[in-house]
Amino acid sequence: MEKSPIRIPGFIDAHVHIESSHLVPEEFGRLLLHHGTVGAVCDPHEIVNVAGEAGLRFMLESAKKSPCSLYFELPSCVPATPFETSGAVLGAAATAELFDRYPELVGFGEMMDFSGVLAGDPEVMKKIEAARIRGKVIDGHFPCGRGDALKKYAAAGISSDHESVEPEEVREKLACGQMIFLREGSAARNLENLLEAVTPENADRFCFCADDISAADLLEGGDILRCVRKAVALGLDPQLALQIACDNPRRFFHLPEEPDTFVLVEDLIDFSIVKVVKNGQEFR
């Protein structure tokens, strides 16, 4: 007797840089949707570092043409370091203006300038405050962040991290109140090393993300689909994997529920996709 497919919510990528795929948002979203990802939170810091507001506007306009829900953050570090001359500069005043000009922005992109945060740099702190008072999620980037430095970084209002490499680092960041993004992309893959830190009691504090992923890897195995498959193969309960892949990022970023949006899969082991339905329209 043939088994009926299993209905699950669509996946959401909690942190991704579309530019790494070399695709425009419209086509990037089509690839995501093909592999069950119905939404993604995108930090366009590469294009904004070069083109400033024009780059942000291009990404937002292209994303409107995509069937996938692409949500954008305002990059926090433009330029990425004081030593770069990539083309654009967004200080605290510009940060506040852009948040007001584009209210659809869901967050403040990864705060890579952790040294500025730890030093209490006035410009950095004003940017963080501009995001905080507008109710934006403030994403983090603190590789190997531990101890008092991590506590100070998190206390600035930075509420997530995708740069952990060891389980104990994850546990410290959880203790500081941060949401942990388990990363499995083309440039970095940390999921296997970190999975032991996930328990039934703390699973609501994790999301999956690709961070940087090539079009070839997307085409071959998707972004969050590959995370779910790998996590379950490594022993994570499928229901917890789905919570991390679907529910947690929607709750963390306050993303809207989408009616008539779901994915049909053959099983909860390989998660082979039978059908993707987004807002009542079938895409696979």
Buried (B, 14 or more C-beta within 10 A) or exposed (E): EEEEBBEBBBBBBBBBBBBBBEBBBBBBBBBBBBBBBBBBBBBBBBBBBBBBBEBBBBBBEBBEEBBBBBBBBBBBBBBBEEEEEBEBEBEBEBBBBBBEEBEEBBBBBBBBBBEBBBEEEEEBBBBBBBBBEBEBBBBBBBEEBEEEBBBBBBEBBBBBBBBBEBBEBBBBBBEBEBBBBBBBBBEBBBBEBBBEBBEEEEBBBBBBBBBBBBBEBBEEBBBBBBBBBBBBEEEBBBEBBBBBBBBBBBEBBEBEEBEEBBBBBBEBEEBEBEBBBBEEEEBB
